[in-house]
Amino acid sequence: MSKIPVYMMPGLAASTAIFERIVLPEADFEIHLLEWEIPLKSESLPEYAKRMVEKIKHPNPVLIGVSFGGILVQEMARFIKVRKVIIISSAKSNLEFPRRFKLGKTTKAYKLIPMSLLLNIENLAKFSFGATINKRIKLYEKFLSVRDIGYLEWAVEQIILWDRTVIDESVIHIHGDADDIFPINYISNCIVVKGGTHIMILNKYKWLNENLPAIIMGTWKDEEDKNQIIKDDETNS
């Protein structure tokens, strides 16, 4: 039996180091880490996603994306056949965005963000991982790798202007109930991780390592509802 290829995409400005604690059984899964590319001039999110798809070297992969990476892998899935799309600490459409995102879109206030200030590692860490992070800056220097102003301007605009309004019900959404970037009260139909913050890929890795294999295989059962099973989409398996 061939291994299931699992491609993982980090969050905004983050490096693949955020996945260093994620371990899947080697007998069943083969992990491939995707890295952010600097966007081309005037490149749209779908165009960027199509370019990122060129990095997928296996048929019918599982795509896992964190935060903005979750938005990106949903766009990538438009161009290739996938086994599953799993998003963590992200959103399935702009309907799940908090009010401040929607206000930013209406007022174009995001254009006023001084991106040069975000090149400071502490500011970038708060921007990418949420305001509740502690100040272990050396740690975040490790996890944040993209400090290009053009990328940051592009990424923020692509998030705020993301035009997806229809949720793809096949997307599996894992979300923490203490996420301060995408608050849980705006999120629907997700697997809730109690105590999970926006950086739960780092500090809830034990839960993810325990549950991701079954989620990918379609045999996962909710702890509070033993009858709930995420089933494989037979057309994509």
N, C-alpha and C positions, 0 to 999 in steps of 0.2 A: 504494500500500500504506500503510495507516494505521500510525502508530507504536505500539509496545507500551508501555502505561502501566506504570511501575514505581514503586510506593509504598515508601518507606523509613522505617522506624521505629527511632529511636535507643534506646540502652540506658538503664538505670535512672538517672533524674535528668539524663540527657544532653540536650543541645540538638541541633538538626539540623546544627549546625556540624561534627559529626563526619563528615558526608558531603561536606564541601566539596572533598575531593580525589578523590572518586569521579566519574569522567567516563565516560559511555556514548555511543556514536556517536549524534549527534543525528538522523541520517537514519532510525534504526531505533527509538530509544527516547525516551520522554518521562518524565523523573524528577519525582516529586511527593514532597515531604517532609512527614512526619507529626510532630506535636508532642504531647507529653504534656499531658493535661488533668488538672486536679485531680479526683480521684474523688469521687463523691457519697457521702453518708453510708451506710455499710453496703453499698456497692456491691461485688458479686462480680466476679471477673475476667471470667467470661462476659458479665455485664451491661455491664461497661466495654468489652469487645471489641465488643459489639453497638452500643454508642454510637459507638465509633471507626469502625465500618464506615460510618457516615453520612458520613464525610469522603471515602469512596471515590466518585469521580464518573465512573469509567469502567468499562465491562463487562470481565470476564475479565482483571483486572490481575495483575501479578506483585507479590507482597508480599515485601519483604526486611526482616528484623528482626535487630538486634544485641543479644545478651545477653538481658535481660528483654524487650526489644523483639521478640526472636525467639520467646519464649514467647507474647507478645501476638498476633503475627501468625498463629500457629498457631490461637489461639482465634478470631481474626477470620475465618479461613477456614472456620469452621463455619457462618457466616451468609451467605456469598456464594460464587459460583462464581469460581474463580481459575485463572489460567494456570499459575502455579507459586508455591510458598512456598519461600523460601530463607532459612535462618537462619545467622547468623555468630556465632561465639563464644558459643554458647547450648546448649540441650539439647532433645531431641525428646520426652522424658518425664521424670517424676521418677525413673525407674530410672537415668538418667544423672547424677543429682545425686551430689556427693561425700558422704562419710560425715558431714561436719560439718553439711550441710544436713539430712540424715535425723535426726541427733541433735538438731538444733535443733527439728525438728518433734515429736519424741518428748517432749523435755523442756520445750518451749515457751520455750527460752532466748532466742529472738529477741525475745520481749516485754521482755526485760531490757536490750536495747540502748538506750542513752541517745541518742535521735534528735537531741536538741538539740545534742549534741557533733558530729553529722555536718554541722551547718550550717557548721562550720569547713571551708573549701574543701579543705585538705589531707586532712582526715579523709574528706570526701565523695569526693574523688578516689581515695583508697585503697579505699574501700568499693565504689565503682562500677567502677573500672578495675583493681583488683588491687593487691597489696602491693608489687609490683616496679616500680611507677612511679617515675620520677625526680622531682625536686622542682621542676619548672618550673611553679610554681603559677600564674603569670600565664596560661600556656597552658591550664591546666585550668579557670581561671575562665571562659574562653571556651567550653569544651565542656560545662560543667555549668550548667544553667539553672534546674532545679527545686529550690528549697531550702525547700520547704514541709513542715513536720513531719508534717502529716496525710498528705500524699502518700507520704513516706518510710516511715511506719509501715504504710500500706496496701500499698505496693509490696513491702516485705520480707515481710510476711505472705502476700501472694499468691504470691510465689516459693516460700517454704518449704512452703506448703500446696497447691501446684499438684497437682491430683489425676489428671493424665493418666498412665496406666500403659501404655497401648497406643500404640506408635509408629506414626505415619502414614508408611508407607513412601514416599509420594510427596514428602515433605518433603526438600529438598536441604540438606545440612548442611555448612558450610565451617568448619573448626576448626583452630586452631593447636596445634602439638605442645608449646608452652611456655605454655599457658593455665593460670594459677594460680587462677582462679575455678571453671572447669569443667575439671579435669584430663583430659587426653586418654585416660588409662587407664580412665575411666568411660564414654567415648564410643564408640559403635559406628557403623559404616556412614557414614563421613563423608569428605569431601574434605580431606585433611590439608595444611596449609600449614606447611612446615618453618620453624621459628624464629618462628612466629606466636604472639604473646601474646594476652591478653584484649583488648588495644587495637589489634589488627592492622588494624582499620578505619582507623586513623590512620597506622600505620607500615608496613603491607603493602599500601598502596593501589595501588601499581604492579602487584602480582600480581592484585589484584581487578579493576583496570581492564583488564588484559590478558585475564582469564579469564571475567569475569562475562557479557560478551555471548554467548559460546559456551555457557555454562552455562544462561543464560536460553533460548537458542534450541534447546537440546537437542543440540548438536553437539560439546560439550566432550569431549576425550579426556585421560585421565590421562597425565601425563608418563612414568610408569613402566609403564603398561599401555596401549599404543596401541589395544588392542581394546576398552577400556572406554569406553562412550559413555552419557551420561545422556540417555535418550530422553524425548520429550514424552509426557505422559499424553494419549492420543488423545481421551479423554472430556472433557478440560479445555482442549483447544487450539482 
